[in-house]
Every structure is written in C-alpha cells, then in structure tokens.
Amino acid sequence: MWGKFCNAGQICIGSDHLVLVGTPEQEEKFLALAKKVATTFSRGGNIARIVNEAHFERLSGLLKNTKGQVIHGGELDKSELKIGITIVQGVTKDDSLMSDEIFGPLLPVLRVGTVDEAISLIRQSETPLAMYPHILIYLLTMNKVHLLPKSGLYQQHHG
C-alpha cells in the first residue's frame, strides 16, 4: 500500500487496483486492515498535492463515476489540489476506476472467488509495469504464473 499512497499515488509503480482472491468475510478482514494502514499513513495530515488541476479533475471524475463504495477517505480539496487516501470496495472490471491508469491516491478493490478468476481479470487488462512479489510467489506455488502477462518484474526475474 505504500506504493499506492506515497506521493498521493503519483508514482509509476503504484498499484492501479487490488485483486483480492477470497470470500466476502476475507475481504472484510483485509479491508479493515487496509483502512488502518491508510489511517496510519495519513495520520500526519500532510497529504501530497496532485500534480495539477487537470489531473485533480480527472481523478475526481473517476471517483465521482465509480459504482463502487468509498469505504475510506474520498476527501477532495480542489483549492489545495489534494485528495485523501481513498479505498473503494465493490469495483468491477467495467468501473470508471478501471478505465485508465489512476496515478493517484485511489485504490479500487476487486474481489474474486478463485485464483483462476484473478488471472483472467489480470489478463484482460493492459500489461502492468510491475507485479508485486507476494503475488508472484503465491502464483509460483500454484504453478500458474505462466498464465500472467509479462510485467517488467516477471520478465526480469522469470522470463
């Protein structure tokens, strides 16, 4: 989550979304932890500014048009060009938050029931710049990593 919320998510290898494989109960446990982390991360109240007004408006529009539920954050301050760390639950692949690279402090969470559903969802997206090791390690143990698009990390260490 550091990569997503550092510098208001304006970092090239920040996650655009999180795919959670599990039950609704497991999702709730994860989201409770994610909200604690987001609260701790922003405790100082010094959230980085969005780079410019056009980017602020784009992010605001993505958030306004989501069909998901904001479960943490969502504060918008246009005069300061700041957006609070925001976690959105119940996002689908057709959601506004999935339409483009976010490059901001908005974290859409998509829950799927199986690893195969997660792989299918990932393969329907553009190839990411990076894929995080905990995902690769898990998929390697499941013998399914070969089904994923080749991100920079995957190509560098496995391909």
N, C-alpha and C positions, 0 to 999 in steps of 0.2 A: 504494500500500500504506500510505502514511502515514495516510490517512483511515480505514483499517480498523484500524490498530493504535494510533493516537493515543487516549489516554484509555481504553485497553483496549477499543477498538472501540465505545465508548458515545458515538457522535457521529451525529447524524441523517443525515448524508450519507455515512456509511461504507458501503462495498460490502457487500452481503449474501453475494455469491458472485462468482466469476470464471468467465466462459465463455471458454475458450481454443479457438481455431479452429486446428487443425493436426494433425500426425502425432504418434504416441507419442514419437518422437525429439525433436520440437519441444517437446512438453510437458515432457520430462525436462530440456531445456536451460532452459526457463522456470522450472521448479521448483527447479533448482539455484540460479538467480539469486534467486528468491523466498526461499529458505532463507537465503542470505547476507544479504539485506536484513533479514529478520526477526531474524537473529542480531545484526546491527549495531544495529538499532533497540532491542533489549533488552539490549545489552551492559552498560549501567549496572546492570542487575538491578532497577531501580526500575519495576516494572510497576504501573499504576494499579489500584486496587481496583475490584471490581464493586460497583455501587451499593447492593445489599442482598442478604440471604441468599436471598430468594425468586428474585431474578434469577440469582444464582450457581447455585442448584439447577436452574433452567430451562436454563441454558447447559450445566451438567454433564450433564443428561439428554439434551440434543440431541447432545452429544459421545459419550456412552455408547451411544446408539442408532444412531449412524451406521454405514452399511455400507461407508463409505469407509475409507481407510487414513491414519492420522495419520503424516505424514512429517516434521513439525517441531513441537516443543512438546508441548502436551497436558497440561502440569503443572497440577494442581489443588491449591489450598491453601485449604480451607474455613475454617480458623481465621482467616486473613487476608483471606478473600474475594478471592483472586487466581487468575487463570487465565493461564497463559503464552500468548504468541503462538502460535497453532496453525494449521497448514496441513494440509488434508485433501484427499487425492487420490482419484480414482475415485468421486466422488459422482455420483449420478443425480438426475433431477428429482423422484423419489419418496422421496428420502432424508430422514431426520429433520432434517438441517441445511437442507433446502429447505422445511420445513413452515411456517415463520414467519420474521418479521424476526429476525435474530440479535441485533443490538445488543450485540456483544461481540467479543473477540479471536479469533474462529474464522473461518477463510477456507476455505470449500469450493471446490474447483476441479473444474469440469465440462469435459471435453474433447469437442469435436465435430469432425467432419471438414470441414464446409463452412460458409460464411457463412450460407447458407440454413437450415442446421440451427440455427445460433446464433439467427437471427431467430425461427425457430419456437419455440425454447425460451424466448426472452425474451417473446414474445407470449403464451405460456401462463401467464406469471407476472403478479402484480399490477403495476400501473404504478409504476415507481420514482420516488422523489423527485428523483433526479438521474441523469443518464447522463454518463459522463465523455468529455471532448472527443476523446481519441485514438480512441475507438470511433466517435464521430460522424464524425470526419474520414475514417476508413477507410471507413465505410459511405457517406459522401457521394461518395467517389471511386468506389465500386462502384455508385452510383445506387440504393441500397437503403434509405436512411434513412427513406423514407416508409413502410416496412413496420413500423417500430417503434412501440410505444406512445408517446404524447407525455408525456415526463417534463418536469419544470419547466425544465430546461436546454433541451430541444428546443423547448418552447413559447416560451420567452423569446427564443431566438435564431433559430429557424427556422420558427415557425408562427404 
